[in-house]
């Protein structure tokens, strides 16, 4: 099974001006095709550094995919960098220039002399037409290795990956297997507790189990390699069943499911209306619930109050009109060494309140408190 490395190119990525979403996309699509991802790297717009990164990758993997640096300007050095890495010159490809001219003509735009730079690729490369952009891509084969250079614009990169890169890789490396993953989400339980319960599973070779901690949430990733999607699914489900049995109701969902969506769905299934009021969270609970696209007739989230003494008064005043079935009150109190969140819930089943402490980074205190509050509500409504 071949392995791959991804090199994202762009000084703007290193400076944090934009987020690298291309690597995530490529990693997932390569994973699903059964290709191991050995390493992912970000390199600035410097031909020598990019060439060095490519040469290092050639010593480790079969497939190197670069994204970015194929534009027409001087600070788009990927073509020159690949040529430098493999010891060849760049050469002008008339067919690529014709494609660029046709693309510009279609949009009634004029090319400039620097656009001609995009028709130069490393000598001996396989040119790749880009029908959704102006920057052609290319593939350079060297022995059992392939260097694939794609545009950095996500829409263009994704189109070429699906329509050119993956068919090329399947044919060249006779890809048959797949790698699939499923992520379970747990809350109300710490990473060390999860590790204590599933630590033996983390030693498995296939499927593998890995943990990723977030404030107030722990993700458990189960990944399987197999010859078919069906076999991978079977291997994953066997282990997922064990994880669910061990963690019980700490598991609230999987993959793209979110805690807020799961909790609001439970309320909707009961036909309950929810009233929420927060103190000290800076509106984060309100924002998170809003992102879940809840119906306004189901949930009312009050603007946050300034102190906990106002909580009961505000809830009573608003609820006279709203007549909620469930009321969630959250009071977050930050601190340097530990943070405290007080949660109170009233439902037709009764009232319950709790206090939870967090000793992690202060900057993570609010997202932790939001997740703890939603989990408390989730468990209270069953």
C-alpha positions in Angstrom: 0.0 0.0 0.0 1.5 3.3 -1.0 2.1 6.2 1.4 1.7 9.9 0.8 2.8 13.3 2.1 1.0 16.6 1.6 2.9 19.9 1.3 0.8 23.0 1.6 2.6 26.0 0.1 2.0 29.6 1.0 3.5 32.2 3.3 0.0 33.3 4.2 -0.6 29.9 5.7 2.5 30.1 7.9 1.5 33.6 9.1 -2.0 32.4 10.1 -3.7 34.7 7.6 -5.8 31.9 6.1 -6.5 28.4 7.3 -5.2 25.4 5.5 -8.3 23.4 4.6 -6.7 21.7 1.6 -4.6 19.3 3.7 -7.7 18.1 5.6 -9.6 17.5 2.4 -6.7 15.6 0.8 -6.0 13.6 3.9 -9.5 12.3 4.0 -9.8 11.4 0.3 -6.4 9.7 0.4 -7.4 7.8 3.5 -10.6 6.6 2.0 -8.5 5.2 -1.0 -6.3 3.2 1.4 -3.3 5.5 1.2 -1.3 6.0 4.4 -0.6 9.7 5.2 3.0 9.8 6.4 3.3 13.5 7.1 1.8 16.9 6.3 3.9 20.1 6.0 3.4 23.8 5.5 6.1 25.7 3.6 6.3 29.4 2.7 6.7 30.8 -0.8 10.4 30.0 -1.1 11.6 27.7 -3.9 14.7 26.3 -2.1 12.7 25.4 1.1 9.9 23.8 -1.0 12.5 21.8 -3.0 14.1 20.6 0.3 10.7 19.5 1.6 10.0 17.6 -1.6 13.4 15.9 -1.5 12.9 14.8 2.1 9.5 13.5 1.2 10.9 11.5 -1.7 13.0 9.6 0.8 9.9 8.5 2.8 6.9 8.2 0.6 5.6 7.2 -2.9 3.3 10.1 -3.4 3.9 13.8 -2.7 1.0 16.2 -3.3 1.6 20.0 -3.2 -1.1 22.6 -3.1 -0.6 26.3 -3.9 2.1 28.3 -5.5 0.9 27.8 -9.1 -0.3 31.4 -9.7 1.2 33.9 -12.2 3.2 36.0 -9.8 6.8 36.0 -8.7 5.8 34.6 -5.2 4.2 31.5 -6.8 7.4 29.3 -6.8 6.0 25.7 -6.9 6.9 25.0 -10.6 10.5 26.1 -10.1 10.7 24.3 -6.7 9.7 20.9 -8.1 12.1 21.4 -11.0 14.9 22.2 -8.5 14.0 19.2 -6.4 14.3 16.7 -9.2 17.2 18.4 -11.0 15.5 19.6 -14.2 14.6 22.9 -15.9 11.1 24.2 -16.4 9.9 24.1 -20.0 7.2 26.0 -21.9 4.2 23.9 -22.9 2.3 25.5 -25.8 -0.8 23.4 -25.1 -1.1 24.8 -21.5 -0.7 28.3 -22.8 -3.6 27.7 -25.3 -5.7 26.4 -22.4 -4.9 29.5 -20.4 -5.7 31.8 -23.3 -9.0 30.0 -24.0 -10.0 30.2 -20.3 -9.4 34.0 -20.2 -11.2 34.5 -23.5 -14.2 32.7 -22.1 -14.5 35.2 -19.3 -13.7 38.2 -21.5 -10.5 38.8 -19.6 -7.0 39.8 -21.0 -3.9 37.8 -20.1 -0.8 39.6 -19.0 2.8 38.5 -19.6 3.1 37.0 -16.2 0.2 34.6 -17.0 2.6 33.0 -19.4 4.6 31.8 -16.4 1.8 29.3 -15.7 2.5 27.5 -18.9 6.0 26.5 -17.7 6.3 23.2 -15.8 9.2 21.0 -14.9 10.6 19.3 -18.0 9.2 15.8 -18.5 6.1 16.5 -16.4 2.6 15.3 -17.3 0.5 18.4 -17.8 -2.9 18.6 -16.1 -5.5 20.9 -17.6 -7.5 23.0 -15.1 -11.0 23.5 -16.5 -12.2 25.4 -13.4 -9.3 27.8 -13.0 -6.4 29.5 -14.8 -3.5 27.6 -13.1 -2.6 24.3 -14.8 -1.4 21.5 -12.5 1.2 18.8 -13.3 2.5 15.4 -12.3 6.2 14.6 -12.3 7.0 10.9 -12.1 10.4 9.7 -10.8 10.8 6.0 -10.4 8.0 4.7 -8.1 7.4 8.2 -6.9 4.9 10.8 -8.2 5.0 14.5 -7.4 1.5 16.0 -8.0 1.3 19.8 -7.8 -2.3 21.2 -7.5 -3.6 24.8 -7.3 -4.2 26.2 -3.8 -7.7 27.5 -4.5 -9.9 24.9 -2.7 -12.5 24.6 -5.4 -9.9 24.0 -8.1 -7.9 21.6 -6.0 -10.9 19.5 -5.1 -12.1 19.3 -8.7 -8.7 18.1 -9.9 -8.3 15.7 -7.0 -11.6 13.9 -7.8 -11.4 14.0 -11.6 -7.7 13.6 -12.3 -5.5 12.7 -9.2 -7.5 9.9 -7.8 -8.1 8.1 -11.1 -4.3 8.5 -11.8 -3.4 7.1 -8.4 -5.8 4.2 -8.6 -4.3 3.1 -12.0 -0.6 3.7 -11.2 -0.6 2.1 -7.8 -3.3 -0.5 -8.4 -5.2 0.8 -5.3 -7.7 -1.7 -4.0 -8.0 -1.2 -0.3 -9.5 1.5 1.8 -9.0 3.2 5.1 -12.2 4.3 7.0 -12.7 6.1 10.3 -15.5 6.7 12.7 -15.4 9.2 15.5 -17.4 8.8 18.7 -18.0 11.9 20.8 -18.1 11.7 24.6 -18.7 14.4 27.2 -19.0 14.6 31.0 -15.9 12.4 31.2 -12.2 13.4 31.1 -9.6 12.1 28.6 -7.8 10.2 31.4 -11.0 8.4 32.3 -11.7 7.5 28.7 -8.1 6.2 28.4 -8.6 4.1 31.5 -11.7 2.5 30.1 -10.5 1.9 26.5 -6.7 2.0 26.9 -6.3 -1.7 25.9 -8.1 -1.0 22.6 -5.5 1.7 21.8 -2.9 -1.0 21.4 -4.7 -2.6 18.5 -3.0 -2.5 15.1 -6.1 -2.8 13.0 -8.5 -1.2 13.7 -6.7 1.5 15.7 -8.2 3.6 18.4 -7.0 7.2 19.2 -8.2 9.9 21.5 -8.5 13.7 21.0 -9.5 15.9 23.9 -11.4 19.2 23.5 -12.8 21.4 26.3 -15.6 19.4 27.8 -15.5 16.7 25.1 -13.3 13.7 24.1 -13.3 12.2 20.7 -12.6 8.5 20.2 -11.5 7.8 16.6 -11.7 4.2 15.3 -9.8 3.6 12.0 -9.7 0.4 10.0 -7.8 -0.7 6.9 -9.4 -3.3 4.7 -9.7 -4.5 1.1 -13.3 -3.2 0.9 -15.5 -0.6 2.4 -17.8 -3.3 3.7 -14.9 -5.1 5.5 -13.7 -1.8 7.0 -17.2 -1.0 8.2 -17.4 -4.4 9.9 -14.1 -4.0 11.7 -15.0 -0.5 12.8 -18.5 -1.5 14.1 -17.0 -4.4 16.2 -14.8 -2.0 18.1 -17.3 0.8 18.2 -19.7 -1.5 19.9 -17.2 -2.3 22.6 -16.4 1.4 23.1 -20.1 2.3 23.5 -20.6 -0.5 26.0 -17.7 0.8 28.1 -18.5 4.5 28.0 -22.2 4.2 28.2 -24.2 7.4 28.1 -21.0 9.5 28.0 -21.2 8.9 24.3 -23.6 11.4 22.8 -23.0 11.0 19.1 -20.6 10.3 16.3 -18.9 11.9 13.3 -20.6 15.2 12.3 -23.2 15.1 15.1 -22.8 17.9 17.7 -23.8 18.0 21.4 -26.2 21.0 20.8 -27.9 19.2 17.9 -28.4 16.0 19.8 -29.7 17.8 22.9 -32.2 20.0 20.9 -33.3 16.9 19.0 -34.2 15.2 22.3 -36.2 18.2 23.4 -38.0 18.3 20.1 -38.9 14.6 20.3 -40.5 15.4 23.7 -42.3 18.4 22.3 -40.7 20.6 24.9 -39.8 24.3 24.7 -36.5 25.4 26.3 -35.6 28.7 28.0 -31.9 29.4 28.4 -30.2 32.1 30.4 -26.5 32.5 30.8 -24.1 34.5 33.0 -20.4 34.9 32.4 -20.2 33.0 29.1 -20.0 36.0 26.8 -22.9 34.8 24.7 -21.1 31.6 23.7 -23.9 29.3 24.7 -26.4 31.4 22.8 -24.1 31.4 19.7 -23.6 27.6 19.8 -27.3 26.9 20.0 -28.0 29.3 17.2 -25.5 27.4 15.0 -27.7 24.4 15.6 -30.5 26.2 13.7 -33.1 25.6 16.4 -36.7 26.8 15.7 -37.5 30.0 17.5 -40.7 28.6 18.8 -38.7 25.7 20.5 -35.9 27.6 22.2 -35.5 31.1 23.7 -32.0 32.1 24.7 -32.0 35.3 26.7 -29.2 37.9 26.4 -26.7 37.1 29.1 -27.1 38.7 32.5 -24.3 40.4 34.4 -24.6 38.5 37.7 -26.1 35.4 39.1 -28.6 37.2 41.3 -30.4 38.3 38.2 -30.8 34.8 36.8 -33.9 33.8 38.7 -35.6 37.1 38.2 -35.0 37.2 34.5 -36.1 33.6 34.0 -39.4 34.1 35.9 -40.1 37.3 34.0 -39.6 35.9 30.5 -41.1 32.5 31.2 -44.5 34.1 32.1 -44.9 34.7 28.4 -42.9 31.8 26.9 -44.1 29.1 29.2 -41.1 26.8 28.8 -41.2 23.1 29.6 -37.5 23.1 30.5 -35.3 25.9 31.9 -31.5 25.9 31.7 -29.6 28.4 33.8 -25.8 28.6 33.5 -23.4 30.7 35.7 -19.8 30.6 34.7 -17.2 32.0 37.1 -13.6 32.2 35.7 -10.4 31.9 37.7 -6.7 31.7 37.1 -6.2 28.3 38.7 -9.6 26.8 38.3 -13.0 27.7 36.8 -16.4 27.0 38.1 -19.7 26.6 36.3 -23.1 26.3 38.1 -25.9 24.7 36.2 -29.6 24.6 37.2 -32.2 22.8 35.2 -36.0 22.6 35.7 -38.2 20.2 33.7 -41.5 18.5 34.3 -39.5 15.7 35.9 -38.1 17.9 38.6 -35.3 20.3 39.3 -31.6 19.7 39.5 -28.5 21.7 39.9 -24.8 21.0 39.9 -21.4 22.7 40.2 -18.4 21.6 38.1 -14.7 22.7 38.3 -12.2 22.9 35.5 -8.4 23.2 36.0 -7.4 23.6 32.3 -6.2 26.7 30.5 -8.4 29.7 31.3 -8.9 30.4 27.6 -10.7 27.0 27.3 -12.9 27.6 30.3 -15.9 29.0 28.5 -16.1 26.3 25.8 -15.7 23.7 28.6 -18.6 25.3 30.5 -20.8 25.4 27.5 -20.3 21.7 26.8 -20.8 20.8 30.4 -24.1 22.7 30.6 -25.4 21.1 27.4 -24.4 17.7 28.6 -26.1 18.3 32.0 -29.3 19.1 30.1 -29.0 16.2 27.8 -28.7 13.7 30.7 -31.5 15.4 32.6 -34.0 15.0 29.8 -33.0 11.4 29.2 
